Amino acid sequence: MEKHNISVLISEEEVQKRVRELAAQISKDYDGESVKLICILKGSVFFTCELAKRITVPVILDFMQVSSYGSQTVSSGTLKVKKELDEPIEGDNVIIVEDIIDSGNTLSRLVPMLQERNPKSLKVCTLLDKPERREVDVKVDYNGFNIPDKFVVGYGLDYDQNYRNLPYVGVINL
């Protein structure tokens, strides 16, 4: 593996602070109820686990794997479902947990697909948002950070399956 120059965009401390704030907001919004977090694999696994640990209402986890990138750094625009949910979501308070939203193409296809399964509620939570890259409008209910249009890695985000384990969000200089 070649070594890349990575500069810190969002420190580990900043990420942890924001995750705590998002968890507090979700806990407040769902007080007296439970939530089902749908972790979008693989990138969201770090964020989902940290978020789930800090949510104070009952949490159920499920996982989907969808892809619109492959080994490219730009979205291909097509959505492939590689792993389907294990449990139905009908009647559940569902939060889709994403690592990053840029073009919006993945969520613009995923949200309607899940909405057809009749959840009680369906919201979107993302660690990172690149609004200037948006090609389709998507509603983000819980947003960690707006970031510039740079290719980022760390905290679950990868470049060709590398760098997910960095404890911060960094910009990779390719």
C-alpha positions as CSV (number, residue, x, y, z in Angstrom):
1,M,0.0,0.0,0.0
2,E,1.3,3.4,-0.9
3,K,1.5,6.0,1.9
4,H,-0.6,9.1,1.5
5,N,-0.2,12.5,3.0
6,I,-3.2,13.0,5.3
7,S,-3.9,16.3,7.1
8,V,-6.4,16.5,10.1
9,L,-9.7,18.2,9.2
10,I,-11.7,17.3,12.3
11,S,-9.8,16.2,15.4
12,E,-10.7,13.1,17.4
13,E,-11.8,15.4,20.3
14,E,-14.1,17.4,18.0
15,V,-15.6,14.3,16.6
16,Q,-16.3,12.8,20.0
17,K,-17.8,16.1,21.3
18,R,-20.2,16.3,18.3
19,V,-21.2,12.6,18.6
20,R,-22.2,13.3,22.2
21,E,-24.3,16.3,21.1
22,L,-26.0,14.3,18.4
23,A,-26.8,11.4,20.8
24,A,-28.2,13.9,23.3
25,Q,-30.5,15.4,20.7
26,I,-31.7,12.0,19.5
27,S,-32.3,10.9,23.1
28,K,-34.3,14.0,23.7
29,D,-36.3,13.6,20.4
30,Y,-37.2,10.0,21.2
31,D,-37.7,10.3,24.9
32,G,-40.0,7.5,26.1
33,E,-39.6,5.6,22.8
34,S,-36.9,3.4,21.2
35,V,-34.9,3.9,18.0
36,K,-33.6,1.5,15.4
37,L,-30.3,2.7,14.0
38,I,-29.6,1.4,10.5
39,C,-25.9,1.5,10.0
40,I,-24.8,1.9,6.4
41,L,-21.8,-0.4,6.0
42,K,-18.9,-0.2,6.0
43,G,-18.1,3.5,6.5
44,S,-20.7,4.2,9.2
45,V,-19.8,1.5,11.6
46,F,-17.5,3.5,13.8
47,F,-19.9,6.5,13.9
48,T,-22.9,4.2,14.6
49,C,-21.2,2.4,17.5
50,E,-20.1,5.6,19.1
51,L,-23.5,7.2,18.7
52,A,-25.4,4.2,19.9
53,K,-23.3,4.0,23.1
54,R,-24.3,7.6,24.0
55,I,-28.1,7.4,23.2
56,T,-30.0,7.0,26.4
57,V,-33.3,5.6,24.9
58,P,-33.4,1.9,23.9
59,V,-31.4,1.3,20.7
60,I,-31.7,-1.6,18.2
61,L,-29.0,-1.9,15.5
62,D,-29.4,-3.2,12.0
63,F,-27.1,-3.0,9.1
64,M,-27.3,-2.4,5.3
65,Q,-24.6,-2.3,2.8
66,V,-25.1,-0.1,-0.1
67,S,-22.5,1.2,-2.5
68,S,-22.2,4.0,-5.0
69,Y,-18.4,4.3,-5.0
70,G,-16.4,1.1,-5.6
71,S,-12.7,2.1,-5.6
72,Q,-13.4,5.5,-7.1
73,T,-13.2,8.8,-5.3
74,V,-16.4,10.1,-7.0
75,S,-19.9,8.6,-6.7
76,S,-20.9,6.5,-9.7
77,G,-24.5,7.5,-9.3
78,T,-25.9,3.9,-9.1
79,L,-27.0,2.2,-5.9
80,K,-26.2,-1.4,-5.2
81,V,-27.7,-3.1,-2.2
82,K,-25.1,-5.6,-1.0
83,K,-26.6,-6.5,2.4
84,E,-30.2,-6.2,3.2
85,L,-31.7,-5.5,6.7
86,D,-32.0,-8.5,9.0
87,E,-35.3,-7.3,10.6
88,P,-38.4,-5.5,9.3
89,I,-38.8,-1.8,10.2
90,E,-42.5,-1.5,10.1
91,G,-43.8,0.6,13.0
92,D,-40.2,1.4,14.2
93,N,-38.5,4.8,14.7
94,V,-35.7,4.4,12.2
95,I,-32.6,6.5,11.8
96,I,-30.4,5.9,8.8
97,V,-26.8,6.5,10.0
98,E,-24.4,7.6,7.3
99,D,-20.7,8.5,7.5
100,I,-20.9,11.1,4.7
101,I,-23.4,12.6,2.4
102,D,-22.2,14.4,-0.7
103,S,-24.1,13.9,-4.0
104,G,-27.2,12.7,-2.1
105,N,-27.7,10.0,-4.7
106,T,-27.4,7.1,-2.3
107,L,-30.0,8.5,0.2
108,S,-32.3,9.7,-2.6
109,R,-32.7,6.0,-3.5
110,L,-32.5,4.5,0.0
111,V,-35.0,6.7,1.9
112,P,-38.0,6.0,-0.5
113,M,-37.1,2.3,-0.5
114,L,-37.2,2.2,3.4
115,Q,-40.2,4.5,3.6
116,E,-42.2,1.8,1.6
117,R,-41.6,-0.5,4.6
118,N,-43.9,1.6,6.8
119,P,-41.6,2.7,9.7
120,K,-43.2,4.9,12.3
121,S,-40.7,7.6,11.5
122,L,-37.6,7.7,9.3
123,K,-34.8,10.2,9.8
124,V,-31.2,10.6,8.5
125,C,-28.1,11.1,10.7
126,T,-24.7,11.8,9.1
127,L,-21.3,12.5,10.6
128,L,-20.3,14.6,7.6
129,D,-22.1,16.6,4.9
130,K,-20.7,18.1,1.7
131,P,-23.6,20.4,0.7
132,E,-21.7,21.9,-2.2
133,R,-21.5,18.4,-3.9
134,R,-25.3,17.9,-3.7
135,E,-26.9,16.7,-7.0
136,V,-30.3,15.8,-5.5
137,D,-32.0,17.3,-2.4
138,V,-32.0,15.1,0.7
139,K,-33.3,15.9,4.1
140,V,-30.6,15.5,6.8
141,D,-32.2,15.5,10.3
142,Y,-28.9,15.1,12.4
143,N,-25.7,16.5,10.9
144,G,-22.3,16.3,12.5
145,F,-20.3,18.6,10.4
146,N,-20.5,20.4,7.1
147,I,-17.2,20.0,5.3
148,P,-15.6,21.4,2.1
149,D,-15.4,19.3,-1.1
150,K,-12.3,17.4,-0.2
151,F,-11.7,13.7,-0.2
152,V,-11.7,12.6,3.4
153,V,-10.7,9.5,5.3
154,G,-10.7,8.2,8.9
155,Y,-13.4,7.5,11.5
156,G,-14.8,4.9,9.1
157,L,-14.2,6.6,5.8
158,D,-11.8,4.9,3.5
159,Y,-9.7,5.2,0.4
160,D,-9.8,1.8,-1.3
161,Q,-10.5,0.2,2.1
162,N,-7.6,1.9,3.8
163,Y,-7.5,4.5,6.6
164,R,-10.9,3.7,8.2
165,N,-9.3,3.2,11.6
166,L,-7.9,6.7,11.9
167,P,-9.5,8.3,15.0
168,Y,-10.0,11.6,13.3
169,V,-11.3,12.9,9.9
170,G,-8.5,13.8,7.6
171,V,-8.1,15.1,4.1
172,I,-6.1,12.7,1.9
173,N,-3.9,14.3,-0.7
174,L,-3.9,11.9,-3.7
